[in-house]
């Protein structure tokens, strides 16, 4: 691929991935949590316990928004807040067992939705998607680092 094709590929990927995600959300809605809460809880599940500042950065939100989001998840029993042993002024937030269970349930429902859709594709299309996964994961990693 030449550099001159990169903008078209970027545009196509961005549009398709965004629409795919929105379709996935519509096909397997989360009634228990808002989209922001589900995203935040999934980040805690994926990256483990962290300080509020790291959470805000990972979610690309401001600290007041992060605090309000975590407060709601904490009230629901999905997140714990503990003093940071290295700095008593800070807190460490983490998914509780209840939070981990809901993330697992959401992921299972969404995996089931994707599985049903994959079953309607041709073998060639399924193989192409499987072959593209490593490149998509690497793209995600590089975008997270930039």
C-alpha positions, -999 to 999 in steps of 0.1 A, spaced: 0 0 0 13 34 -8 12 64 15 -12 81 -8 -38 53 -1 -35 56 36 -61 84 40 -87 64 22 -79 33 42 -80 54 74 -114 69 65 -129 36 55 -116 19 87 -128 47 110 -163 48 94 -167 10 94 -154 4 129 -176 32 143 -207 19 125 -199 -17 135 -196 -6 172 -228 13 171 -246 -16 155 -232 -39 182 -245 -16 209 -279 -16 193 -280 -53 189 -270 -60 225 -279 -31 246 -268 -27 282 -298 -18 304 -278 -19 336 -253 9 327 -249 39 305 -224 36 277 -199 57 296 -203 36 327 -199 4 307 -168 18 290 -152 28 323 -160 -5 340 -145 -24 310 -113 -3 313 -110 -12 349 -115 -48 340 -90 -47 312 -63 -27 329 -68 -34 365 -69 -11 395 -57 24 389 -57 59 403 -85 83 392 -61 104 370 -51 73 350 -87 64 347 -97 98 334 -68 97 309 -77 62 297 -113 72 292 -103 106 276 -125 125 301 -119 153 326 -114 146 363 -148 159 374 -165 137 348 -143 107 359 -152 113 396 -190 115 388 -187 83 367 -169 64 394 -193 77 421 -222 62 401 -205 29 396 -195 29 433 -231 35 444 -242 6 422 -216 -17 438 -196 -21 405 -164 -3 417 -144 -1 449 -125 29 461 -96 24 484 -69 47 497 -37 45 476 -11 29 500 16 51 484 -3 84 487 -32 87 512 -46 117 493 -53 95 463 -76 66 458 -73 34 438 -104 23 419 -111 -12 409 -139 -33 395 -157 -53 422 -168 -89 417 -202 -76 407 -186 -52 382 -165 -80 367 -196 -102 364 -215 -75 345 -186 -69 322 -184 -106 315 -221 -108 309 -221 -78 285 -191 -93 266 -208 -127 263 -240 -111 249 -220 -90 224 -199 -120 214 -231 -140 208 -244 -112 186 -212 -111 166 -212 -149 163 -247 -149 149 -237 -123 123 -204 -141 114 -224 -173 108 -242 -155 79 -209 -146 62 -191 -166 36 -161 -187 45 -139 -163 26 -152 -133 45 -148 -150 79 -112 -160 69 -105 -124 59 -117 -111 92 -97 -136 111 -66 -127 91 -72 -90 98 -74 -94 136 -36 -91 143 -33 -60 122 -64 -44 138 -50 -52 173 -16 -37 164 -34 -6 150 -53 -2 183 -20 -5 203 -3 21 182 -32 45 184 -33 40 222 4 49 224 1 80 203 
